[in-house]
Amino acid sequence: MSEYTFYVTVERGAEDLVAKDLLENFRGIEILREKEFRGKVFFRGREEHIFLMNFSARSINRLILVLLHTRNIGSLNLIYKHIKEIEWSSYIDAEQTFAVKATRVGSHNFTSLDIARVSGSAIIEAFQEETGRRLRVNLSKPDVVVHVEMINDHLLVGIDTTGPSLHMRRYRVYNHPMPLKATLAYLLVRLSGWNPNEEKLLDPMCGGGTIPIEAALWARNIPINRFRKNEYLFYNLKFLHLEKAEKIAKQLLSKETRKELHLLGMDISEEHIKGARMNAKNALVADTIIFTQGDARLLDKQFSSESINVIVTNPPYNLRPRLKLYDLYEKFLAAAWKILADRGRMVIITSERKLLIRILRNINAHFQLYNVFRYGSLNTGIFLIKKHS
Ligand SMILES: C[S@@+](CC[C@H](N)C(=O)[O-])C[C@H]1O[C@@H](n2cnc3c(N)ncnc32)[C@H](O)[C@@H]1O
């Protein structure tokens, strides 16, 4: 059975959380420690992992099959030489089109456009020498997408097996103006340690419902391929045993369950609550989440004390006027603390790190600032807060 090296692209700062998640969910992979690459997790795995992960890995954006990783590359000539040495006819058919996506991190005396240009020429010329045929480029809808990345002096070349990023789950029909990525929502739920068999989980500022919906999809084993069909790029990779993909897709879909869950979503906006219900319906989990309109500052009026085991939420941030934001965070946290059961947990993702730390210290809450993401243009923290009597 052939082994491959892969990397998955993930939210920056989430590398360790994703590595743990992949190890828990995919047997037979070996995580490779490549710490210098932010936003990527490398591993060794088999062909079936291409299908399994694209269909069911909830924490990743894309899965790239690595063709080459080498160091000490400082010029376009060397990039050209290394890319030309790859046996491209093993990966692309003569009738297929391709495109190069080039990126660059560090200081170089060439641009990513230069990298794309020389890589494209190297692929066309290598292919022509191997087969006598000239490959065509198609930038808008290529059959095969080759990623070429220069990260300082590392050259990384791979083939995209995914296509559109998996964080776009395709069940979303209502678009909240500031949605949380579904991949992050899933990771937050897992970080909270929510036990779907017995614990109640609440998102009191749920917007379009991403957090409770991702919690329900995970707990019910509903895979990503339930909502996405033929858009995966691996279907164009003729060197794979694609008949296996269909088998794996069916197997995953047959593992779905319909168990009872205790999931609650709340938002101050009626419009968002309506949207969250639509999203949940489209994600096939509407029967297992209760969405209500309500004010997170008054949680202790809506829920009895110590009645919720887990709160996972993504409150507003970076808002003006600041006093309104202080008021929301202070009242929400004071009320949340009251309704949280003994041994309850809260996971909060926000860029308002200083504000949250100040309030948590005031209420004597034990917390870990778990990770720092760059979410959009803001540095964002994930707080894991635990309540012990
Ligand atoms: C960053 S958004 C959450 C987005 C959500 N995670 C998603 O993926 O769609 C913050 C949400 O908090 C809600 N919100 C603001 N103040 C609130 C309050 N006092 N009580 C409840 N919800 C509130 C807003 O309406 C908004 O939908």
Ligand as a Chemical Component Dictionary entry (heavy atoms), coordinates in Angstrom:
data_LIG
# 
_chem_comp.id                   LIG 
_chem_comp.type                 NON-POLYMER 
_chem_comp.pdbx_formal_charge   0 
_chem_comp.three_letter_code    LIG 
# 
loop_
_chem_comp_atom.comp_id 
_chem_comp_atom.atom_id 
_chem_comp_atom.alt_atom_id 
_chem_comp_atom.type_symbol 
_chem_comp_atom.charge 
_chem_comp_atom.model_Cartn_x 
_chem_comp_atom.model_Cartn_y 
_chem_comp_atom.model_Cartn_z 
_chem_comp_atom.pdbx_ordinal 
LIG C1  C1  C 0  -19.760 37.436 16.180 1  
LIG S1  S1  S 1  -21.469 37.202 16.101 2  
LIG C2  C2  C 0  -21.698 35.472 16.252 3  
LIG C3  C3  C 0  -21.608 34.784 14.944 4  
LIG C4  C4  C 0  -21.911 33.294 14.987 5  
LIG N1  N1  N 0  -20.914 32.554 15.747 6  
LIG C5  C5  C 0  -22.056 32.714 13.579 7  
LIG O1  O1  O 0  -21.213 31.900 13.173 8  
LIG O2  O2  O -1 -22.973 33.113 12.869 9  
LIG C6  C6  C 0  -22.041 37.830 17.636 10 
LIG C7  C7  C 0  -23.538 37.741 17.837 11 
LIG O3  O3  O 0  -23.868 38.236 19.146 12 
LIG C8  C8  C 0  -25.176 38.744 19.082 13 
LIG N2  N2  N 0  -25.409 39.600 20.269 14 
LIG C9  C9  C 0  -24.954 40.870 20.523 15 
LIG N3  N3  N 0  -25.374 41.289 21.729 16 
LIG C10 C10 C 0  -26.108 40.276 22.260 17 
LIG C11 C11 C 0  -26.809 40.091 23.488 18 
LIG N4  N4  N 0  -26.846 41.053 24.412 19 
LIG N5  N5  N 0  -27.436 38.924 23.699 20 
LIG C12 C12 C 0  -27.425 37.937 22.762 21 
LIG N6  N6  N 0  -26.802 38.062 21.583 22 
LIG C13 C13 C 0  -26.137 39.200 21.340 23 
LIG C14 C14 C 0  -25.224 39.488 17.757 24 
LIG O4  O4  O 0  -26.568 39.655 17.323 25 
LIG C15 C15 C 0  -24.387 38.568 16.873 26 
LIG O5  O5  O 0  -25.224 37.714 16.135 27 
# 
loop_
_chem_comp_bond.comp_id 
_chem_comp_bond.atom_id_1 
_chem_comp_bond.atom_id_2 
_chem_comp_bond.value_order 
_chem_comp_bond.pdbx_ordinal 
LIG C1  S1  SING 1  
LIG S1  C2  SING 2  
LIG S1  C6  SING 3  
LIG C2  C3  SING 4  
LIG C3  C4  SING 5  
LIG C4  N1  SING 6  
LIG C4  C5  SING 7  
LIG C5  O1  DOUB 8  
LIG C5  O2  SING 9  
LIG C6  C7  SING 10 
LIG C7  O3  SING 11 
LIG C7  C15 SING 12 
LIG O3  C8  SING 13 
LIG C8  N2  SING 14 
LIG C8  C14 SING 15 
LIG N2  C9  SING 16 
LIG N2  C13 SING 17 
LIG C9  N3  DOUB 18 
LIG N3  C10 SING 19 
LIG C10 C11 SING 20 
LIG C10 C13 DOUB 21 
LIG C11 N4  SING 22 
LIG C11 N5  DOUB 23 
LIG N5  C12 SING 24 
LIG C12 N6  DOUB 25 
LIG N6  C13 SING 26 
LIG C14 O4  SING 27 
LIG C14 C15 SING 28 
LIG C15 O5  SING 29 
# 
